[in-house]
Amino acid sequence: MKCTEFLRELSDYLDGKITEDLQAELDEHLHWCRECHVVVNTTKKTIEIYRDNQIYELPTPLRNRLHEAIMTKCRHSKETKKDI
């Protein structure tokens, strides 16, 4: 199984809406594919955060860097539109 095939089944995999044979095939893929394993774990954690409705506060330095990156992108976008 290729990663693209795995990712196509990710939603149903996480919801448990797949056949036992496909489950076994996906589990085998996860056993050796580190990248897909990370995607599954990250997606599960994201779902848990949203289910719990917990507010996650970003550390101030990270929040500031993220804000600056967004503002830079917005400024660049406005400048690009002026040139058109």
PDB file of N, CA, C and O in Angstrom, chain B, residues numbered from 101:
ATOM      1  N   MET B 101       0.843  -1.174   0.000  1.00  0.00           N
ATOM      2  CA  MET B 101       0.000   0.000   0.000  1.00  0.00           C
ATOM      3  C   MET B 101       0.887   1.236   0.000  1.00  0.00           C
ATOM      4  O   MET B 101       1.895   1.294   0.705  1.00  0.00           O
ATOM      5  N   LYS B 102       0.501   2.218  -0.797  1.00  0.00           N
ATOM      6  CA  LYS B 102       1.224   3.491  -0.859  1.00  0.00           C
ATOM      7  C   LYS B 102       0.595   4.481   0.105  1.00  0.00           C
ATOM      8  O   LYS B 102      -0.557   4.331   0.512  1.00  0.00           O
ATOM      9  N   CYS B 103       1.365   5.487   0.461  1.00  0.00           N
ATOM     10  CA  CYS B 103       0.880   6.501   1.403  1.00  0.00           C
ATOM     11  C   CYS B 103      -0.371   7.201   0.868  1.00  0.00           C
ATOM     12  O   CYS B 103      -1.294   7.474   1.636  1.00  0.00           O
ATOM     13  N   THR B 104      -0.418   7.492  -0.416  1.00  0.00           N
ATOM     14  CA  THR B 104      -1.595   8.161  -0.975  1.00  0.00           C
ATOM     15  C   THR B 104      -2.847   7.301  -0.802  1.00  0.00           C
ATOM     16  O   THR B 104      -3.930   7.823  -0.539  1.00  0.00           O
ATOM     17  N   GLU B 105      -2.696   6.000  -0.947  1.00  0.00           N
ATOM     18  CA  GLU B 105      -3.829   5.099  -0.740  1.00  0.00           C
ATOM     19  C   GLU B 105      -4.242   5.100   0.726  1.00  0.00           C
ATOM     20  O   GLU B 105      -5.429   5.100   1.051  1.00  0.00           O
ATOM     21  N   PHE B 106      -3.255   5.100   1.596  1.00  0.00           N
ATOM     22  CA  PHE B 106      -3.543   5.137   3.025  1.00  0.00           C
ATOM     23  C   PHE B 106      -4.305   6.404   3.386  1.00  0.00           C
ATOM     24  O   PHE B 106      -5.318   6.351   4.082  1.00  0.00           O
ATOM     25  N   LEU B 107      -3.812   7.543   2.909  1.00  0.00           N
ATOM     26  CA  LEU B 107      -4.427   8.824   3.241  1.00  0.00           C
ATOM     27  C   LEU B 107      -5.850   8.929   2.702  1.00  0.00           C
ATOM     28  O   LEU B 107      -6.693   9.600   3.297  1.00  0.00           O
ATOM     29  N   ARG B 108      -6.117   8.269   1.584  1.00  0.00           N
ATOM     30  CA  ARG B 108      -7.464   8.250   1.032  1.00  0.00           C
ATOM     31  C   ARG B 108      -8.447   7.576   1.994  1.00  0.00           C
ATOM     32  O   ARG B 108      -9.628   7.920   2.027  1.00  0.00           O
ATOM     33  N   GLU B 109      -7.953   6.627   2.764  1.00  0.00           N
ATOM     34  CA  GLU B 109      -8.793   5.857   3.694  1.00  0.00           C
ATOM     35  C   GLU B 109      -8.734   6.392   5.125  1.00  0.00           C
ATOM     36  O   GLU B 109      -9.373   5.836   6.018  1.00  0.00           O
ATOM     37  N   LEU B 110      -7.974   7.464   5.350  1.00  0.00           N
ATOM     38  CA  LEU B 110      -7.716   7.935   6.706  1.00  0.00           C
ATOM     39  C   LEU B 110      -8.986   8.231   7.495  1.00  0.00           C
ATOM     40  O   LEU B 110      -9.118   7.786   8.636  1.00  0.00           O
ATOM     41  N   SER B 111      -9.908   8.962   6.917  1.00  0.00           N
ATOM     42  CA  SER B 111     -11.121   9.334   7.636  1.00  0.00           C
ATOM     43  C   SER B 111     -11.913   8.100   8.067  1.00  0.00           C
ATOM     44  O   SER B 111     -12.324   7.987   9.222  1.00  0.00           O
ATOM     45  N   ASP B 112     -12.120   7.185   7.131  1.00  0.00           N
ATOM     46  CA  ASP B 112     -12.859   5.959   7.460  1.00  0.00           C
ATOM     47  C   ASP B 112     -12.072   5.105   8.452  1.00  0.00           C
ATOM     48  O   ASP B 112     -12.656   4.447   9.313  1.00  0.00           O
ATOM     49  N   TYR B 113     -10.762   5.117   8.329  1.00  0.00           N
ATOM     50  CA  TYR B 113      -9.910   4.379   9.267  1.00  0.00           C
ATOM     51  C   TYR B 113     -10.107   4.898  10.690  1.00  0.00           C
ATOM     52  O   TYR B 113     -10.301   4.116  11.620  1.00  0.00           O
ATOM     53  N   LEU B 114     -10.058   6.196  10.850  1.00  0.00           N
ATOM     54  CA  LEU B 114     -10.215   6.799  12.170  1.00  0.00           C
ATOM     55  C   LEU B 114     -11.626   6.604  12.720  1.00  0.00           C
ATOM     56  O   LEU B 114     -11.815   6.495  13.932  1.00  0.00           O
ATOM     57  N   ASP B 115     -12.606   6.562  11.834  1.00  0.00           N
ATOM     58  CA  ASP B 115     -14.000   6.362  12.254  1.00  0.00           C
ATOM     59  C   ASP B 115     -14.346   4.892  12.452  1.00  0.00           C
ATOM     60  O   ASP B 115     -15.427   4.567  12.942  1.00  0.00           O
ATOM     61  N   GLY B 116     -13.420   3.992  12.067  1.00  0.00           N
ATOM     62  CA  GLY B 116     -13.681   2.561  12.203  1.00  0.00           C
ATOM     63  C   GLY B 116     -14.704   2.047  11.204  1.00  0.00           C
ATOM     64  O   GLY B 116     -15.402   1.069  11.473  1.00  0.00           O
ATOM     65  N   LYS B 117     -14.796   2.694  10.062  1.00  0.00           N
ATOM     66  CA  LYS B 117     -15.782   2.332   9.044  1.00  0.00           C
ATOM     67  C   LYS B 117     -15.134   1.619   7.861  1.00  0.00           C
ATOM     68  O   LYS B 117     -15.385   1.966   6.707  1.00  0.00           O
ATOM     69  N   ILE B 118     -14.306   0.628   8.152  1.00  0.00           N
ATOM     70  CA  ILE B 118     -13.639  -0.125   7.093  1.00  0.00           C
ATOM     71  C   ILE B 118     -13.745  -1.613   7.401  1.00  0.00           C
ATOM     72  O   ILE B 118     -14.047  -2.011   8.526  1.00  0.00           O
ATOM     73  N   THR B 119     -13.494  -2.415   6.392  1.00  0.00           N
ATOM     74  CA  THR B 119     -13.553  -3.859   6.578  1.00  0.00           C
ATOM     75  C   THR B 119     -12.353  -4.325   7.397  1.00  0.00           C
ATOM     76  O   THR B 119     -11.358  -3.611   7.527  1.00  0.00           O
ATOM     77  N   GLU B 120     -12.461  -5.520   7.940  1.00  0.00           N
ATOM     78  CA  GLU B 120     -11.350  -6.074   8.725  1.00  0.00           C
ATOM     79  C   GLU B 120     -10.111  -6.253   7.864  1.00  0.00           C
ATOM     80  O   GLU B 120      -8.994  -6.018   8.325  1.00  0.00           O
ATOM     81  N   ASP B 121     -10.301  -6.669   6.609  1.00  0.00           N
ATOM     82  CA  ASP B 121      -9.155  -6.856   5.710  1.00  0.00           C
ATOM     83  C   ASP B 121      -8.433  -5.528   5.452  1.00  0.00           C
ATOM     84  O   ASP B 121      -7.205  -5.460   5.491  1.00  0.00           O
ATOM     85  N   LEU B 122      -9.215  -4.477   5.189  1.00  0.00           N
ATOM     86  CA  LEU B 122      -8.610  -3.166   4.948  1.00  0.00           C
ATOM     87  C   LEU B 122      -7.956  -2.652   6.226  1.00  0.00           C
ATOM     88  O   LEU B 122      -6.889  -2.040   6.174  1.00  0.00           O
ATOM     89  N   GLN B 123      -8.577  -2.891   7.353  1.00  0.00           N
ATOM     90  CA  GLN B 123      -7.999  -2.496   8.649  1.00  0.00           C
ATOM     91  C   GLN B 123      -6.623  -3.137   8.825  1.00  0.00           C
ATOM     92  O   GLN B 123      -5.670  -2.474   9.234  1.00  0.00           O
ATOM     93  N   ALA B 124      -6.529  -4.404   8.520  1.00  0.00           N
ATOM     94  CA  ALA B 124      -5.254  -5.114   8.658  1.00  0.00           C
ATOM     95  C   ALA B 124      -4.207  -4.542   7.705  1.00  0.00           C
ATOM     96  O   ALA B 124      -3.040  -4.399   8.070  1.00  0.00           O
ATOM     97  N   GLU B 125      -4.628  -4.216   6.488  1.00  0.00           N
ATOM     98  CA  GLU B 125      -3.709  -3.663   5.498  1.00  0.00           C
ATOM     99  C   GLU B 125      -3.212  -2.274   5.939  1.00  0.00           C
ATOM    100  O   GLU B 125      -2.029  -1.959   5.809  1.00  0.00           O
ATOM    101  N   LEU B 126      -4.118  -1.465   6.452  1.00  0.00           N
ATOM    102  CA  LEU B 126      -3.734  -0.127   6.909  1.00  0.00           C
ATOM    103  C   LEU B 126      -2.838  -0.201   8.144  1.00  0.00           C
ATOM    104  O   LEU B 126      -1.872   0.552   8.265  1.00  0.00           O
ATOM    105  N   ASP B 127      -3.165  -1.105   9.051  1.00  0.00           N
ATOM    106  CA  ASP B 127      -2.326  -1.283  10.243  1.00  0.00           C
ATOM    107  C   ASP B 127      -0.915  -1.733   9.862  1.00  0.00           C
ATOM    108  O   ASP B 127       0.065  -1.287  10.459  1.00  0.00           O
ATOM    109  N   GLU B 128      -0.817  -2.607   8.876  1.00  0.00           N
ATOM    110  CA  GLU B 128       0.495  -3.065   8.397  1.00  0.00           C
ATOM    111  C   GLU B 128       1.287  -1.888   7.826  1.00  0.00           C
ATOM    112  O   GLU B 128       2.483  -1.750   8.081  1.00  0.00           O
ATOM    113  N   HIS B 129       0.603  -1.039   7.048  1.00  0.00           N
ATOM    114  CA  HIS B 129       1.255   0.138   6.479  1.00  0.00           C
ATOM    115  C   HIS B 129       1.773   1.043   7.605  1.00  0.00           C
ATOM    116  O   HIS B 129       2.901   1.532   7.545  1.00  0.00           O
ATOM    117  N   LEU B 130       0.944   1.258   8.623  1.00  0.00           N
ATOM    118  CA  LEU B 130       1.354   2.105   9.745  1.00  0.00           C
ATOM    119  C   LEU B 130       2.533   1.521  10.508  1.00  0.00           C
ATOM    120  O   LEU B 130       3.330   2.254  11.094  1.00  0.00           O
ATOM    121  N   HIS B 131       2.636   0.214  10.497  1.00  0.00           N
ATOM    122  CA  HIS B 131       3.718  -0.457  11.226  1.00  0.00           C
ATOM    123  C   HIS B 131       5.092  -0.051  10.689  1.00  0.00           C
ATOM    124  O   HIS B 131       6.044   0.075  11.459  1.00  0.00           O
ATOM    125  N   TRP B 132       5.199   0.154   9.383  1.00  0.00           N
ATOM    126  CA  TRP B 132       6.507   0.476   8.819  1.00  0.00           C
ATOM    127  C   TRP B 132       6.628   1.899   8.284  1.00  0.00           C
ATOM    128  O   TRP B 132       7.739   2.345   7.996  1.00  0.00           O
ATOM    129  N   CYS B 133       5.510   2.631   8.139  1.00  0.00           N
ATOM    130  CA  CYS B 133       5.568   3.980   7.550  1.00  0.00           C
ATOM    131  C   CYS B 133       5.489   5.041   8.646  1.00  0.00           C
ATOM    132  O   CYS B 133       4.420   5.305   9.195  1.00  0.00           O
ATOM    133  N   ARG B 134       6.604   5.626   8.945  1.00  0.00           N
ATOM    134  CA  ARG B 134       6.687   6.640  10.003  1.00  0.00           C
ATOM    135  C   ARG B 134       5.853   7.877   9.665  1.00  0.00           C
ATOM    136  O   ARG B 134       5.198   8.434  10.547  1.00  0.00           O
ATOM    137  N   GLU B 135       5.867   8.314   8.406  1.00  0.00           N
ATOM    138  CA  GLU B 135       5.145   9.518   8.002  1.00  0.00           C
ATOM    139  C   GLU B 135       3.640   9.373   8.220  1.00  0.00           C
ATOM    140  O   GLU B 135       3.007  10.272   8.772  1.00  0.00           O
ATOM    141  N   CYS B 136       3.068   8.256   7.795  1.00  0.00           N
ATOM    142  CA  CYS B 136       1.629   8.045   7.979  1.00  0.00           C
ATOM    143  C   CYS B 136       1.288   7.865   9.459  1.00  0.00           C
ATOM    144  O   CYS B 136       0.220   8.274   9.914  1.00  0.00           O
ATOM    145  N   HIS B 137       2.195   7.256  10.190  1.00  0.00           N
ATOM    146  CA  HIS B 137       1.996   7.087  11.634  1.00  0.00           C
ATOM    147  C   HIS B 137       1.883   8.460  12.312  1.00  0.00           C
ATOM    148  O   HIS B 137       1.034   8.662  13.180  1.00  0.00           O
ATOM    149  N   VAL B 138       2.734   9.385  11.913  1.00  0.00           N
ATOM    150  CA  VAL B 138       2.702  10.743  12.463  1.00  0.00           C
ATOM    151  C   VAL B 138       1.397  11.437  12.074  1.00  0.00           C
ATOM    152  O   VAL B 138       0.787  12.119  12.897  1.00  0.00           O
ATOM    153  N   VAL B 139       0.969  11.265  10.826  1.00  0.00           N
ATOM    154  CA  VAL B 139      -0.286  11.874  10.369  1.00  0.00           C
ATOM    155  C   VAL B 139      -1.462  11.357  11.198  1.00  0.00           C
ATOM    156  O   VAL B 139      -2.310  12.140  11.624  1.00  0.00           O
ATOM    157  N   VAL B 140      -1.516  10.052  11.426  1.00  0.00           N
ATOM    158  CA  VAL B 140      -2.608   9.465  12.210  1.00  0.00           C
ATOM    159  C   VAL B 140      -2.596  10.010  13.635  1.00  0.00           C
ATOM    160  O   VAL B 140      -3.637  10.417  14.151  1.00  0.00           O
ATOM    161  N   ASN B 141      -1.442  10.021  14.267  1.00  0.00           N
ATOM    162  CA  ASN B 141      -1.359  10.506  15.649  1.00  0.00           C
ATOM    163  C   ASN B 141      -1.729  11.982  15.755  1.00  0.00           C
ATOM    164  O   ASN B 141      -2.446  12.381  16.672  1.00  0.00           O
ATOM    165  N   THR B 142      -1.244  12.783  14.826  1.00  0.00           N
ATOM    166  CA  THR B 142      -1.543  14.216  14.831  1.00  0.00           C
ATOM    167  C   THR B 142      -3.031  14.452  14.604  1.00  0.00           C
ATOM    168  O   THR B 142      -3.639  15.293  15.267  1.00  0.00           O
ATOM    169  N   THR B 143      -3.610  13.719  13.681  1.00  0.00           N
ATOM    170  CA  THR B 143      -5.035  13.867  13.398  1.00  0.00           C
ATOM    171  C   THR B 143      -5.873  13.446  14.604  1.00  0.00           C
ATOM    172  O   THR B 143      -6.843  14.119  14.953  1.00  0.00           O
ATOM    173  N   LYS B 144      -5.502  12.345  15.235  1.00  0.00           N
ATOM    174  CA  LYS B 144      -6.221  11.903  16.440  1.00  0.00           C
ATOM    175  C   LYS B 144      -6.152  12.954  17.542  1.00  0.00           C
ATOM    176  O   LYS B 144      -7.154  13.234  18.199  1.00  0.00           O
ATOM    177  N   LYS B 145      -4.981  13.533  17.743  1.00  0.00           N
ATOM    178  CA  LYS B 145      -4.817  14.554  18.781  1.00  0.00           C
ATOM    179  C   LYS B 145      -5.641  15.799  18.453  1.00  0.00           C
ATOM    180  O   LYS B 145      -6.244  16.399  19.343  1.00  0.00           O
ATOM    181  N   THR B 146      -5.665  16.179  17.201  1.00  0.00           N
ATOM    182  CA  THR B 146      -6.461  17.332  16.771  1.00  0.00           C
ATOM    183  C   THR B 146      -7.938  17.090  17.038  1.00  0.00           C
ATOM    184  O   THR B 146      -8.634  17.970  17.544  1.00  0.00           O
ATOM    185  N   ILE B 147      -8.414  15.904  16.701  1.00  0.00           N
ATOM    186  CA  ILE B 147      -9.814  15.553  16.942  1.00  0.00           C
ATOM    187  C   ILE B 147     -10.120  15.604  18.435  1.00  0.00           C
ATOM    188  O   ILE B 147     -11.164  16.118  18.837  1.00  0.00           O
ATOM    189  N   GLU B 148      -9.223  15.078  19.250  1.00  0.00           N
ATOM    190  CA  GLU B 148      -9.422  15.099  20.710  1.00  0.00           C
ATOM    191  C   GLU B 148      -9.518  16.524  21.241  1.00  0.00           C
ATOM    192  O   GLU B 148     -10.362  16.816  22.088  1.00  0.00           O
ATOM    193  N   ILE B 149      -8.670  17.399  20.757  1.00  0.00           N
ATOM    194  CA  ILE B 149      -8.686  18.794  21.209  1.00  0.00           C
ATOM    195  C   ILE B 149     -10.024  19.437  20.871  1.00  0.00           C
ATOM    196  O   ILE B 149     -10.616  20.116  21.710  1.00  0.00           O
ATOM    197  N   TYR B 150     -10.505  19.228  19.649  1.00  0.00           N
ATOM    198  CA  TYR B 150     -11.771  19.823  19.248  1.00  0.00           C
ATOM    199  C   TYR B 150     -12.952  19.207  19.987  1.00  0.00           C
ATOM    200  O   TYR B 150     -13.906  19.906  20.326  1.00  0.00           O
ATOM    201  N   ARG B 151     -12.892  17.909  20.237  1.00  0.00           N
ATOM    202  CA  ARG B 151     -13.973  17.244  20.972  1.00  0.00           C
ATOM    203  C   ARG B 151     -14.074  17.778  22.388  1.00  0.00           C
ATOM    204  O   ARG B 151     -15.174  17.982  22.902  1.00  0.00           O
ATOM    205  N   ASP B 152     -12.938  18.004  23.018  1.00  0.00           N
ATOM    206  CA  ASP B 152     -12.911  18.471  24.403  1.00  0.00           C
ATOM    207  C   ASP B 152     -13.205  19.965  24.526  1.00  0.00           C
ATOM    208  O   ASP B 152     -13.410  20.472  25.629  1.00  0.00           O
ATOM    209  N   ASN B 153     -13.226  20.664  23.393  1.00  0.00           N
ATOM    210  CA  ASN B 153     -13.455  22.111  23.385  1.00  0.00           C
ATOM    211  C   ASN B 153     -12.481  22.850  24.289  1.00  0.00           C
ATOM    212  O   ASN B 153     -12.825  23.868  24.890  1.00  0.00           O
ATOM    213  N   GLN B 154     -11.286  22.338  24.378  1.00  0.00           N
ATOM    214  CA  GLN B 154     -10.272  22.983  25.195  1.00  0.00           C
ATOM    215  C   GLN B 154      -9.609  24.099  24.402  1.00  0.00           C
ATOM    216  O   GLN B 154      -9.316  23.948  23.216  1.00  0.00           O
ATOM    217  N   ILE B 155      -9.384  25.197  25.061  1.00  0.00           N
ATOM    218  CA  ILE B 155      -8.656  26.289  24.432  1.00  0.00           C
ATOM    219  C   ILE B 155      -7.178  26.036  24.661  1.00  0.00           C
ATOM    220  O   ILE B 155      -6.743  25.826  25.794  1.00  0.00           O
ATOM    221  N   TYR B 156      -6.424  26.055  23.606  1.00  0.00           N
ATOM    222  CA  TYR B 156      -4.994  25.826  23.705  1.00  0.00           C
ATOM    223  C   TYR B 156      -4.285  27.163  23.507  1.00  0.00           C
ATOM    224  O   TYR B 156      -4.319  27.741  22.420  1.00  0.00           O
ATOM    225  N   GLU B 157      -3.663  27.634  24.539  1.00  0.00           N
ATOM    226  CA  GLU B 157      -2.937  28.898  24.477  1.00  0.00           C
ATOM    227  C   GLU B 157      -1.542  28.650  23.914  1.00  0.00           C
ATOM    228  O   GLU B 157      -0.783  27.830  24.430  1.00  0.00           O
ATOM    229  N   LEU B 158      -1.225  29.367  22.856  1.00  0.00           N
ATOM    230  CA  LEU B 158       0.118  29.279  22.295  1.00  0.00           C
ATOM    231  C   LEU B 158       1.087  30.037  23.180  1.00  0.00           C
ATOM    232  O   LEU B 158       0.731  31.070  23.747  1.00  0.00           O
ATOM    233  N   PRO B 159       2.297  29.542  23.304  1.00  0.00           N
ATOM    234  CA  PRO B 159       3.313  30.315  24.031  1.00  0.00           C
ATOM    235  C   PRO B 159       3.498  31.669  23.353  1.00  0.00           C
ATOM    236  O   PRO B 159       3.422  31.760  22.128  1.00  0.00           O
ATOM    237  N   THR B 160       3.734  32.703  24.120  1.00  0.00           N
ATOM    238  CA  THR B 160       3.823  34.064  23.595  1.00  0.00           C
ATOM    239  C   THR B 160       4.808  34.199  22.437  1.00  0.00           C
ATOM    240  O   THR B 160       4.456  34.813  21.430  1.00  0.00           O
ATOM    241  N   PRO B 161       6.021  33.658  22.527  1.00  0.00           N
ATOM    242  CA  PRO B 161       6.942  33.801  21.386  1.00  0.00           C
ATOM    243  C   PRO B 161       6.390  33.168  20.107  1.00  0.00           C
ATOM    244  O   PRO B 161       6.535  33.732  19.022  1.00  0.00           O
ATOM    245  N   LEU B 162       5.765  32.011  20.230  1.00  0.00           N
ATOM    246  CA  LEU B 162       5.189  31.348  19.061  1.00  0.00           C
ATOM    247  C   LEU B 162       4.016  32.155  18.518  1.00  0.00           C
ATOM    248  O   LEU B 162       3.888  32.329  17.306  1.00  0.00           O
ATOM    249  N   ARG B 163       3.167  32.645  19.404  1.00  0.00           N
ATOM    250  CA  ARG B 163       2.019  33.446  18.990  1.00  0.00           C
ATOM    251  C   ARG B 163       2.494  34.703  18.254  1.00  0.00           C
ATOM    252  O   ARG B 163       1.915  35.081  17.236  1.00  0.00           O
ATOM    253  N   ASN B 164       3.536  35.345  18.762  1.00  0.00           N
ATOM    254  CA  ASN B 164       4.068  36.552  18.121  1.00  0.00           C
ATOM    255  C   ASN B 164       4.648  36.255  16.744  1.00  0.00           C
ATOM    256  O   ASN B 164       4.420  37.004  15.795  1.00  0.00           O
ATOM    257  N   ARG B 165       5.403  35.154  16.637  1.00  0.00           N
ATOM    258  CA  ARG B 165       5.968  34.785  15.331  1.00  0.00           C
ATOM    259  C   ARG B 165       4.874  34.463  14.332  1.00  0.00           C
ATOM    260  O   ARG B 165       4.957  34.860  13.170  1.00  0.00           O
ATOM    261  N   LEU B 166       3.856  33.752  14.769  1.00  0.00           N
ATOM    262  CA  LEU B 166       2.739  33.399  13.900  1.00  0.00           C
ATOM    263  C   LEU B 166       1.998  34.652  13.440  1.00  0.00           C
ATOM    264  O   LEU B 166       1.660  34.785  12.264  1.00  0.00           O
ATOM    265  N   HIS B 167       1.750  35.564  14.369  1.00  0.00           N
ATOM    266  CA  HIS B 167       1.073  36.815  14.035  1.00  0.00           C
ATOM    267  C   HIS B 167       1.884  37.612  13.014  1.00  0.00           C
ATOM    268  O   HIS B 167       1.335  38.122  12.037  1.00  0.00           O
ATOM    269  N   GLU B 168       3.180  37.714  13.245  1.00  0.00           N
ATOM    270  CA  GLU B 168       4.039  38.457  12.320  1.00  0.00           C
ATOM    271  C   GLU B 168       4.057  37.808  10.935  1.00  0.00           C
ATOM    272  O   GLU B 168       4.029  38.509   9.923  1.00  0.00           O
ATOM    273  N   ALA B 169       4.103  36.488  10.885  1.00  0.00           N
ATOM    274  CA  ALA B 169       4.096  35.789   9.598  1.00  0.00           C
ATOM    275  C   ALA B 169       2.789  36.049   8.845  1.00  0.00           C
ATOM    276  O   ALA B 169       2.798  36.252   7.631  1.00  0.00           O
ATOM    277  N   ILE B 170       1.682  36.042   9.560  1.00  0.00           N
ATOM    278  CA  ILE B 170       0.388  36.315   8.922  1.00  0.00           C
ATOM    279  C   ILE B 170       0.335  37.750   8.420  1.00  0.00           C
ATOM    280  O   ILE B 170      -0.115  37.999   7.301  1.00  0.00           O
ATOM    281  N   MET B 171       0.786  38.687   9.229  1.00  0.00           N
ATOM    282  CA  MET B 171       0.763  40.095   8.826  1.00  0.00           C
ATOM    283  C   MET B 171       1.680  40.340   7.620  1.00  0.00           C
ATOM    284  O   MET B 171       1.329  41.098   6.715  1.00  0.00           O
ATOM    285  N   THR B 172       2.829  39.709   7.612  1.00  0.00           N
ATOM    286  CA  THR B 172       3.747  39.843   6.475  1.00  0.00           C
ATOM    287  C   THR B 172       3.092  39.311   5.203  1.00  0.00           C
ATOM    288  O   THR B 172       3.188  39.928   4.142  1.00  0.00           O
ATOM    289  N   LYS B 173       2.434  38.174   5.315  1.00  0.00           N
ATOM    290  CA  LYS B 173       1.743  37.584   4.167  1.00  0.00           C
ATOM    291  C   LYS B 173       0.626  38.510   3.683  1.00  0.00           C
ATOM    292  O   LYS B 173       0.445  38.686   2.478  1.00  0.00           O
ATOM    293  N   CYS B 174      -0.114  39.096   4.607  1.00  0.00           N
ATOM    294  CA  CYS B 174      -1.195  40.024   4.236  1.00  0.00           C
ATOM    295  C   CYS B 174      -0.642  41.266   3.540  1.00  0.00           C
ATOM    296  O   CYS B 174      -1.184  41.716   2.531  1.00  0.00           O
ATOM    297  N   ARG B 175       0.441  41.815   4.089  1.00  0.00           N
ATOM    298  CA  ARG B 175       1.051  42.996   3.467  1.00  0.00           C
ATOM    299  C   ARG B 175       1.549  42.662   2.067  1.00  0.00           C
ATOM    300  O   ARG B 175       1.369  43.446   1.136  1.00  0.00           O
ATOM    301  N   HIS B 176       2.169  41.512   1.923  1.00  0.00           N
ATOM    302  CA  HIS B 176       2.678  41.084   0.621  1.00  0.00           C
ATOM    303  C   HIS B 176       1.526  40.904  -0.369  1.00  0.00           C
ATOM    304  O   HIS B 176       1.637  41.267  -1.540  1.00  0.00           O
ATOM    305  N   SER B 177       0.441  40.348   0.109  1.00  0.00           N
ATOM    306  CA  SER B 177      -0.736  40.128  -0.744  1.00  0.00           C
ATOM    307  C   SER B 177      -1.311  41.447  -1.218  1.00  0.00           C
ATOM    308  O   SER B 177      -1.680  41.570  -2.387  1.00  0.00           O
ATOM    309  N   LYS B 178      -1.399  42.450  -0.331  1.00  0.00           N
ATOM    310  CA  LYS B 178      -1.913  43.774  -0.700  1.00  0.00           C
ATOM    311  C   LYS B 178      -0.996  44.438  -1.723  1.00  0.00           C
ATOM    312  O   LYS B 178      -1.467  45.040  -2.687  1.00  0.00           O
ATOM    313  N   GLU B 179       0.324  44.325  -1.509  1.00  0.00           N
ATOM    314  CA  GLU B 179       1.289  44.922  -2.430  1.00  0.00           C
ATOM    315  C   GLU B 179       1.189  44.282  -3.803  1.00  0.00           C
ATOM    316  O   GLU B 179       1.290  44.970  -4.818  1.00  0.00           O
ATOM    317  N   THR B 180       0.994  42.992  -3.843  1.00  0.00           N
ATOM    318  CA  THR B 180       0.901  42.268  -5.111  1.00  0.00           C
ATOM    319  C   THR B 180      -0.352  42.718  -5.862  1.00  0.00           C
ATOM    320  O   THR B 180      -0.315  42.882  -7.082  1.00  0.00           O
ATOM    321  N   LYS B 181      -1.458  42.918  -5.148  1.00  0.00           N
ATOM    322  CA  LYS B 181      -2.717  43.333  -5.784  1.00  0.00           C
ATOM    323  C   LYS B 181      -2.603  44.760  -6.331  1.00  0.00           C
ATOM    324  O   LYS B 181      -3.213  45.072  -7.353  1.00  0.00           O
ATOM    325  N   LYS B 182      -1.831  45.632  -5.667  1.00  0.00           N
ATOM    326  CA  LYS B 182      -1.646  47.007  -6.157  1.00  0.00           C
ATOM    327  C   LYS B 182      -0.916  47.009  -7.490  1.00  0.00           C
ATOM    328  O   LYS B 182      -1.181  47.858  -8.341  1.00  0.00           O
ATOM    329  N   ASP B 183      -0.002  46.069  -7.679  1.00  0.00           N
ATOM    330  CA  ASP B 183       0.822  46.010  -8.887  1.00  0.00           C
ATOM    331  C   ASP B 183       0.040  45.504 -10.087  1.00  0.00           C
ATOM    332  O   ASP B 183       0.469  45.671 -11.229  1.00  0.00           O
ATOM    333  N   ILE B 184      -1.095  44.892  -9.835  1.00  0.00           N
ATOM    334  CA  ILE B 184      -1.855  44.286 -10.944  1.00  0.00           C
ATOM    335  C   ILE B 184      -2.688  45.307 -11.652  1.00  0.00           C
ATOM    336  O   ILE B 184      -3.390  44.977 -12.608  1.00  0.00           O
TER     337      ILE B 184
END
